[in-house]
Each structure stands twice: as structure tokens, then as C-alpha cells.
Amino acid sequence: MQLWRIRLSTIRHTGIRVVTLVLGLLIGMNSMTSTATEANKRIINGLVRIKVTSQRYDFFRPWKKKSPESREGIGTVISRNRILATAALIENSNYIELNRIGDGEKCPAVVEQVDYSANLAVLVPTDPEFLRQTRPLSVFSRKIKVGDSFLAWQFEANGTPLIADAELKEIEVKPYPYDFVPHLVFRVKTVLSQVSGSYTLPVTKGNKLIGLMMGHNQGGQTMTLIPPPIITHFLNDLDDGDYDGFPLAGFSFSPLENKQLRRFLEVHDEDGGIFIDKVRPGGPADNAGLRAGDVLLAIDQHNIDKSGQYIDRDYGKLLIAHLITTRSYEGDFRRFRIFRDKKETVFDVHLNSLNSEDYPIPPFVIDQAPEYMIVGGLVLRELSVQFLKEWGANWRTTAPRNFQFYAHHQWDLYSPERKIVILSEVLASEGNIGYQGLHSLVVTDINGKKITRLRDIPTALGHPMDGFHKIEFADDPKTIYLDSSSLERENRIIQKRFELPALARFNQPE
């Protein structure tokens, strides 16, 4: 019997299979080869190359942008006109181009939805017919366990697939790159090619999507994946027409493993439980009546051990963050069983999400220019983690210590409506001699008016005190003065000297 089939030629080298699809006349092809060929062809048909040009904002010099950069990745077609990618790929994008792998056809794309907390984005081609001949991939929905085998997909410039074998080594819950919120992560053993385009790489099992790579350690031959539950939550939320994001309960905890503390609280060892040490003001836990010092024993029917883990029906022991953020949606209720004052109490916690801009110190400021205001050479802005990251990946130890303190204790010190306005540096001029070494100070008042966000400053400057602007800080020096009569002239000199496009930028309020 003679059949036309797609032949799969495979060359194995250090765990990578270079796959070439060739239309040929095969005689007596067995069913195993045919199935493998069709499966790989099916996956390739559901993948699209994504090229992004972007320009990050310079958070040290908020009036400037950094040099343009290009990024590439492989997106997954998830519906007739939607492509799934990581948020890291499209961050601060100026232009997004799709490239069909099979024929090289190109098309611009726009972002339909991005969630930096979950590191996921959905793109839509500007031509509604661009994806007409592709076949969307569905997300893997069956149980996954450590030891399962996957395939990681890359492509050479000419479209030749490079497929790397991968094995699931660990399932854990940890913070994602952009936020403080922990999410489910798959840690996978694999060896990837040095081909460019590692911002988004799909990983499959069978002909379904297992996850998107969001990090790779070439030396350790491991990569981290955004796994199916996170992707499914993101897509389900998007499909209801009103994207809410991943919900939170609004508290932090410490393990309750110290026997003396357990005896003091009179909590039995067999009861497990964790110690709630902080409750976010105005958050779900606070609104439900929880408070610092409570012991959380269970959420719904899930008992919590001393380290904050529960038994998940799919993945075994996991941190309770997975139960709250991923197995729940905006508006869901979870029943918290609390031990307080030597007795158990039940609270119904109404979960909701928290946007980056709702934090006193936002965990990320992306796709928009940072706000700033320059007054007599004083560069004023709101503190954000995006700014702190200018000190590098280890900003928690390298950034100014007072900023580290505020970032760690922001919910203890400030309400969500309050932002932390800082003096980041002083641009030198004749009028600010003596102040030119000031930096990394928190502004509290200007002309006797409390400064709770950057937008308070123009109003406060409209009321000088005896011909001077009095600016007060939380740290030494506690107070400085600027001559209000010469301030306008000083501002013009500074703008010209430092070639500033503007002395202030305020984004339009949403």
C-alpha cells in the first residue's frame, strides 16, 4: 500500500531533536510514525513567531527612555483570533509583529489583555484572517505529576523546529517575576538550544499546551513554566468579558512550628495552623474580621499544616496561596477556620483582586511613563518597585535602606490611597547650592500641606509661606526651603541646562 504522508526526520543531540517535515512518498509507514508526525505537525500549525520592538522607561531619569530593544518568542494560538504569550515578551512594546512559521507571512498585532502579576498576555492580529488556517491548541487539563515528559518548542530562523525533551522535576508555589503574589510554578529539566527567542516558549504534552517558559537556567539545565491552572484561570477570566485578575485574601503569615509559641497560643500540635502576622487594611481578610495574631487552621475543608501547606487534589502539598489565588476567582467566598482567644471561630472571606496601582508602593509600573515633577532641581516622584529595580535584581539589599523598609512594611505604614512621594536626586543649579547632595528622601509636607501622592504637589506649591516653599522630609534634613520668587527662573535654567522635555509629567487618571 502506498500513502502520501509527512515524514518526521529526527536527529538527537544533547536532548534536542531537530525536526524536518518533508512531504514524501512513504511505503509501509507504520502507525506510530504517522501518529508522531501528525501530532508534531498539529502543534506547529498552532504556533506563531512573535517579534517585539520596545523601549523601557528610565526610572532613574523618568523624563527619558532607555535604548530600543528587540525581543522574540513563540506564541500559542488559543482561538481563531487570539495568541497566548508571556507578559515579559510584550512589556513596554512599541510594535508587535506576528510571523507565521510555515509561510513567513507577517501581520501586526495588538494586546487584548495583559496580566503582569500572572506574566500572561493575549495578542490579537490586526488582520482577522491572519490566523484563519491555523488550528488553536487547547490547554492540557488532565492531572500532571512529577516525572511526566513534555516537549519544549523552538524554531530556527528558517522555520525548522527544534524540539527539546523535558521532564517535570518539581511543582511549587512561588512569586512570579513582576509581583509579590505567589503562583503555581512547574520546574522542568531540559536542555534548550541557544536560538534567540526565549521570552515565550511553549511546552506541550501530546498535542496540548502544558505551559509557557518564563525563565531558563542554561547552566542548571532547568526552566520554569507558567502551568495549566494559571493559564486556564487567566483565559476563563478573560472570556467572561470583564477581566478581574487573580484574587487575594489580604494577609501574610508565618509558619507556626515553634513549640513554645504553640503552647503560649494553646494550639495543639495535631491541629496544624499558621500564625497571621499582618492583615492588609481594607482587604478581604480585614473586612471579614480577621486580625494579626489569629491562627488559621483551615480554608473550607482544607486543613493547613504548620508551614502553610494544604493537600491539593491534583498536586499534593502546596502553599495555601494556590488555593486562594488560582483555585478561586474574584468574588468567591472562602470559609476560614480561625483559632482566637482559645476557641475556634469561622469567618467567610470575600476574595477580590488587587491591581498594582492599588499598592502604596506599586510592584510594577509598565506600559506607561513614570510620573515626576522637578521643582527647583528637586526630582520628585512616587516610590515604586519598578524604581527600586533600577538597583538590580538584588534591590532588597542594594537599594537605599529606608526605601527597602518602606517596601517591606508598606501595609503597616500606609493605606492604599496613600503613595510615598520621594526626592530621588537634585539637578544642580545656583538656586539649590547646599541641597545638591540630597537624595532618597521621603517627602511628607510642602508648605504645611500633607503630600499623599505626587499630584498633591502643584496645589501645595500654590501656597508659599512668607515667600518661601517649605519642604519637609521623614528623614534628615527634616526641612529645606526654596525661594518662591526665583523658582520659575530656576526651573527654566534647569530645564535648558539638562535638556529636559518637560518639568513634570502626570499621566491621565483612569
C-alpha positions in Angstrom: 0.0 0.0 0.0 1.4 3.5 -0.9 0.4 6.6 1.0 1.5 10.3 1.0 2.5 11.3 4.5 4.5 13.8 6.3 7.8 12.2 7.3 9.5 13.1 10.6 13.3 13.1 10.4 14.8 13.3 13.9 18.4 14.0 14.8 19.1 13.7 18.6 21.8 15.7 20.2 22.0 16.7 23.9 18.3 16.3 24.3 17.3 18.4 21.3 15.5 17.0 18.3 15.9 18.9 15.0 12.7 18.1 13.2 12.3 18.5 9.5 8.9 18.0 7.9 9.2 16.6 4.4 6.3 15.7 2.0 7.3 12.3 0.6 6.1 9.0 -0.7 6.3 6.5 2.1 5.7 2.8 1.6 4.6 0.7 4.5 4.8 3.5 7.1 3.8 2.2 10.5 1.1 3.8 12.6 3.5 5.0 15.3 5.5 7.2 12.9 2.3 8.5 11.3 0.8 9.5 14.7 4.0 11.2 15.8 4.3 13.1 12.6 0.7 14.3 12.7 1.0 15.3 16.3 4.0 17.4 15.7 2.5 18.9 12.6 -0.6 19.7 14.6 1.4 21.6 17.2 3.5 23.5 14.7 0.3 24.7 13.0 -0.8 26.2 16.3 2.4 28.2 16.9 3.3 31.7 15.7 6.6 33.6 15.9 6.3 37.0 17.7 8.7 39.8 17.3 8.5 42.9 19.5 10.3 46.2 19.5 10.1 48.0 22.8 11.6 50.8 24.8 11.8 50.7 28.6 11.4 53.9 30.7 14.4 55.0 32.7 13.2 55.2 36.2 16.4 57.0 37.4 15.8 59.6 34.7 12.0 59.5 34.3 11.9 62.0 31.5 14.0 59.7 29.3 13.7 56.2 27.7 16.3 53.6 27.5 17.7 52.3 24.2 15.3 50.4 22.0 15.4 46.6 22.1 14.0 43.7 20.2 12.6 40.5 21.7 11.3 37.3 20.1 9.2 34.5 21.3 6.8 31.7 20.1 3.2 32.4 20.8 0.4 29.8 21.0 -2.8 30.2 19.0 -5.6 29.6 21.6 -8.6 30.6 19.5 -9.4 31.7 15.9 -8.1 35.2 16.6 -6.1 35.0 19.8 -2.5 34.2 20.6 -1.1 33.5 24.1 2.3 34.8 25.2 4.1 35.9 28.3 3.7 39.4 29.6 7.5 39.7 29.6 7.6 39.4 25.9 5.3 42.4 25.2 6.4 44.7 28.1 6.6 48.3 27.0 6.1 47.3 23.4 6.1 49.9 20.6 5.3 47.4 17.8 4.3 43.8 17.8 4.7 41.6 14.6 3.4 38.1 14.1 5.2 35.8 11.7 3.5 32.6 10.5 6.1 29.8 10.9 5.0 27.9 7.8 5.0 30.5 5.1 6.6 33.6 6.8 3.6 35.8 6.3 3.6 38.8 8.7 1.0 40.8 10.5 0.9 43.5 13.2 -0.7 42.6 16.5 -2.2 44.5 19.4 -2.5 43.5 23.1 -6.0 42.5 24.1 -5.2 41.7 27.7 -2.1 41.6 29.8 -1.7 40.5 33.5 1.8 41.2 34.7 1.1 39.5 38.0 0.5 36.2 36.2 3.0 37.0 33.5 0.5 36.3 30.7 -0.8 38.2 27.7 -3.2 37.7 24.8 -2.5 39.2 21.4 -4.8 39.8 18.5 -3.7 40.2 14.9 -4.9 43.3 13.2 -5.9 41.2 10.2 -8.8 39.0 11.3 -7.9 36.5 8.5 -4.2 36.1 9.5 -4.8 33.0 11.7 -7.5 31.5 9.5 -5.5 28.5 8.5 -4.0 27.8 12.0 -5.5 25.3 14.4 -5.7 26.5 18.0 -4.1 24.4 20.8 -6.1 23.7 23.9 -4.6 23.7 27.4 -3.8 20.4 29.0 -6.5 19.6 31.5 -5.6 16.2 32.9 -3.6 15.5 36.1 0.2 16.1 35.9 2.8 14.6 38.2 6.5 14.9 38.8 8.3 12.7 36.3 6.0 13.5 33.4 7.6 14.1 30.0 7.0 17.2 27.9 8.3 18.8 24.7 9.7 22.4 24.5 9.5 24.1 21.2 11.9 26.5 19.5 12.5 27.3 15.8 15.4 28.2 13.7 15.2 31.3 11.5 14.2 29.2 8.5 11.3 27.6 10.4 13.0 24.3 11.2 11.6 23.1 14.6 14.0 22.4 17.5 12.2 20.2 20.0 13.8 19.6 23.4 12.7 16.8 25.7 11.7 18.0 29.1 10.9 16.3 32.4 8.8 17.7 35.3 11.0 17.8 38.4 9.2 20.0 40.9 5.8 21.6 41.4 5.8 24.6 43.8 4.2 27.9 44.6 6.4 31.0 44.4 6.3 34.7 43.4 6.4 35.5 39.7 8.8 38.0 38.3 6.6 41.1 38.4 4.7 40.8 41.7 4.9 39.7 45.3 2.0 37.3 44.8 2.9 33.6 44.8 1.6 31.4 41.9 1.9 27.8 40.9 5.2 27.0 39.0 6.5 23.9 37.2 10.2 23.4 37.4 11.4 21.3 34.4 14.7 19.7 33.5 15.6 20.3 29.8 18.4 21.4 27.5 17.5 24.3 25.2 19.2 25.4 22.0 20.9 28.8 22.0 18.4 30.0 19.5 17.1 33.5 20.2 13.5 33.9 21.3 13.4 32.7 24.9 10.9 35.2 26.2 8.0 32.9 25.4 8.5 29.3 24.6 5.5 26.8 24.5 5.8 23.4 26.2 3.4 20.7 25.1 2.3 17.2 26.1 0.6 15.2 23.4 -0.9 18.0 21.2 -1.9 20.2 24.1 -0.3 23.2 25.8 1.3 22.4 29.1 2.8 25.8 29.8 4.9 28.8 28.8 8.5 29.2 29.7 9.2 32.2 31.8 12.7 31.5 33.0 15.7 29.3 32.0 18.9 28.4 33.7 21.2 27.1 30.9 23.9 26.0 33.4 21.4 24.1 35.6 19.5 22.9 32.5 16.2 23.8 34.1 13.3 26.1 33.2 10.3 27.4 35.0 6.9 27.2 33.4 3.6 29.0 33.8 1.5 25.9 34.2 -2.0 25.0 33.0 -4.0 26.1 36.1 -2.6 29.6 35.8 -3.2 29.8 32.0 -6.8 28.4 32.4 -7.7 30.8 35.2 -6.4 33.7 33.0 -8.3 32.7 29.9 -11.5 31.9 31.8 -11.4 35.3 33.5 -10.8 37.0 30.1 -13.7 35.1 28.4 -16.3 36.4 30.7 -15.9 39.8 29.2 -14.6 41.6 32.3 -11.1 40.7 33.3 -10.6 40.8 37.1 -7.3 39.2 37.8 -6.2 36.7 40.4 -7.9 37.2 43.8 -6.2 37.7 47.1 -7.2 37.4 50.8 -5.0 40.2 52.0 -2.9 38.8 54.8 0.5 37.4 55.4 1.5 34.6 57.8 4.4 32.9 59.5 4.9 29.2 60.0 3.7 28.0 63.4 6.4 25.4 64.1 7.8 26.8 67.3 6.6 24.6 70.2 6.8 27.4 72.8 4.7 29.7 70.7 2.1 27.0 70.1 2.0 26.3 73.8 1.5 30.1 74.5 -1.3 30.2 72.0 -2.7 26.9 73.3 -2.8 25.4 69.8 -2.5 21.6 69.7 0.3 20.2 67.5 -2.2 17.9 65.7 -4.3 20.9 64.7 -1.5 22.4 62.5 -2.2 26.1 61.7 -0.3 29.2 60.8 0.2 32.5 62.5 -1.3 35.5 60.8 1.1 38.3 61.3 -0.3 41.0 59.0 -3.7 41.9 57.7 -4.0 44.4 54.9 -6.2 47.3 55.9 -9.4 47.3 53.8 -8.6 43.9 52.3 -10.8 40.8 52.2 -9.4 39.3 55.5 -9.7 42.6 57.3 -13.3 43.1 56.1 -14.2 39.6 57.2 -12.9 40.3 60.7 -9.5 38.5 60.8 -6.7 40.2 62.7 -3.0 39.8 63.3 -2.4 37.2 65.9 -5.1 34.8 64.7 -4.1 31.2 63.9 -5.5 30.0 60.6 -6.4 26.3 60.9 -8.3 25.6 57.6 -9.8 27.1 54.5 -13.1 25.4 53.6 -12.4 21.7 54.0 -8.6 22.0 53.6 -6.6 21.7 56.8 -3.5 23.7 56.9 -0.2 22.4 58.3 2.3 24.3 60.4 4.2 25.5 57.3 1.2 26.9 55.5 0.6 24.0 53.1 -2.6 22.0 52.3 -3.2 18.8 50.3 -4.2 19.8 46.8 -6.3 17.3 44.9 -4.1 17.5 41.9 -0.6 18.3 43.1 -0.3 17.2 46.7 1.2 19.5 49.3 1.1 23.2 48.2 1.2 26.6 49.8 -2.3 27.9 50.5 -1.7 30.8 48.1 -2.6 28.4 45.2 -6.0 27.6 46.9 -6.7 31.4 47.3 -5.4 32.9 44.1 -5.7 30.2 41.4 -8.4 27.8 42.6 -10.6 30.9 43.4 -12.0 33.7 41.3 -12.9 37.3 42.0 -16.0 37.4 44.2 -15.6 33.9 45.6 -16.1 33.2 49.3 -13.8 31.0 51.3 -14.5 29.9 54.8 -11.6 30.5 57.2 -11.5 28.5 60.4 -9.6 30.6 62.9 -8.3 29.9 66.4 -8.6 33.0 68.6 -8.8 33.5 72.3 -8.6 29.8 72.9 -11.6 28.9 70.8 -12.3 28.3 67.1 -14.2 30.8 65.0 -15.4 30.8 61.4 -15.1 33.7 59.0 -16.4 34.0 55.4 -13.8 35.8 53.4 -15.0 37.5 50.2 -11.9 37.4 47.9 -11.0 40.2 45.5 -8.1 41.1 43.3 -5.6 44.0 43.9 -4.2 46.0 41.0 -0.6 47.2 41.0 -1.7 50.8 41.3 -3.7 50.0 44.5 -0.5 49.3 46.4 1.1 52.1 48.4 4.3 51.1 46.5 3.2 49.5 43.2 5.0 46.3 42.4 5.3 47.3 38.7 4.7 50.3 36.5 4.8 49.1 32.9 3.5 50.3 29.6 3.2 53.8 30.9 5.6 56.6 31.5 6.7 57.2 35.2 5.2 60.4 36.6 7.6 63.0 38.0 7.9 66.7 38.9 11.0 68.8 39.1 10.9 71.8 41.5 14.0 74.0 41.7 16.1 71.0 40.6 14.5 68.6 43.1 13.4 65.5 41.3 10.1 64.3 42.9 8.2 61.1 42.1 6.3 58.3 43.7 8.2 55.3 45.0 7.6 52.0 43.1 9.3 48.6 42.9 10.0 49.4 39.3 12.1 52.3 40.5 13.8 50.1 43.2 14.7 47.5 40.5 17.0 50.1 38.9 19.4 49.0 41.7 19.4 45.5 40.1 17.9 42.1 40.8 19.1 42.2 44.5 17.4 45.6 45.1 16.2 44.3 48.5 19.8 44.6 49.7 21.3 47.2 47.3 18.6 49.9 47.2 18.6 52.7 49.9 17.7 51.1 53.2 14.9 53.5 54.0 13.2 52.5 50.7 13.7 48.8 51.5 12.0 49.4 54.8 9.0 51.2 53.3 8.6 48.5 50.6 8.6 45.7 53.3 6.3 47.5 55.7 4.1 49.4 53.3 0.8 48.0 54.5 1.7 48.7 58.1 2.5 52.3 57.4 0.1 53.4 54.6 -3.4 53.0 53.3 -3.9 52.0 49.6 -4.9 55.6 48.8 -1.6 56.9 50.0 1.5 56.9 47.8 5.1 57.5 49.0 6.5 60.7 47.4 10.3 60.8 47.3 13.1 63.1 46.4 15.3 60.9 44.3 18.0 63.4 43.4 18.8 67.1 42.9 19.8 68.6 39.5 22.4 71.1 40.3 21.8 74.9 39.8 22.8 78.1 41.6 19.5 78.1 43.5 19.9 74.7 45.1 23.5 75.0 46.3 23.7 73.1 49.6 21.0 70.7 48.6 22.8 69.1 45.7 23.8 66.0 47.6 20.3 65.2 48.8 18.7 62.0 47.5 16.5 59.1 48.6 14.3 61.1 51.0 10.6 60.7 51.6 8.5 63.9 51.3 5.9 64.4 54.0 4.7 68.1 53.7 5.0 71.0 51.4 4.0 74.5 52.7 2.2 72.8 55.6 0.1 70.5 53.4 0.4 66.7 53.6 1.7 65.1 50.5 0.0 61.8 50.0 0.7 61.5 46.2 2.6 63.4 43.5 -0.5 65.2 42.3 -0.7 67.0 45.7 2.4 69.0 44.9 1.2 71.6 42.4 -1.6 72.6 44.8 0.8 72.8 47.7 3.2 75.0 45.7 0.3 77.4 45.2 0.6 78.5 48.8 4.1 79.6 49.7 4.9 80.6 53.2 6.4 84.1 53.6 7.9 84.0 50.1 9.4 80.5 50.5 8.4 76.9 49.8 8.9 74.8 52.9 9.6 71.2 52.0 9.6 68.6 54.9 11.0 65.1 54.9 10.7 62.0 57.0 14.5 61.8 57.3 17.3 64.3 57.9 17.4 67.0 56.8 13.9 67.4 58.1 13.2 70.7 56.3 14.6 72.7 53.4 13.4 76.0 51.8 13.2 77.3 48.2 12.7 80.9 47.3 9.3 81.1 45.6 10.1 84.4 43.8 13.0 82.9 41.9 11.6 79.4 41.5 10.2 80.0 38.0 13.5 81.4 36.7 15.5 78.5 38.3 13.1 76.0 36.7 13.7 77.5 33.2 17.5 77.4 33.8 17.4 73.8 34.9 15.2 72.7 32.0 17.6 74.2 29.5 20.8 73.0 31.2 19.6 69.4 31.4 17.7 69.4 28.1 14.5 68.3 29.9 11.5 67.8 27.6 9.2 68.9 30.4 9.5 69.8 34.1 6.6 67.5 35.0 4.6 64.5 33.7 1.3 63.5 35.1 -0.5 60.6 33.3 -4.2 60.9 32.7 -6.2 59.5 35.6 -8.2 56.4 34.7 
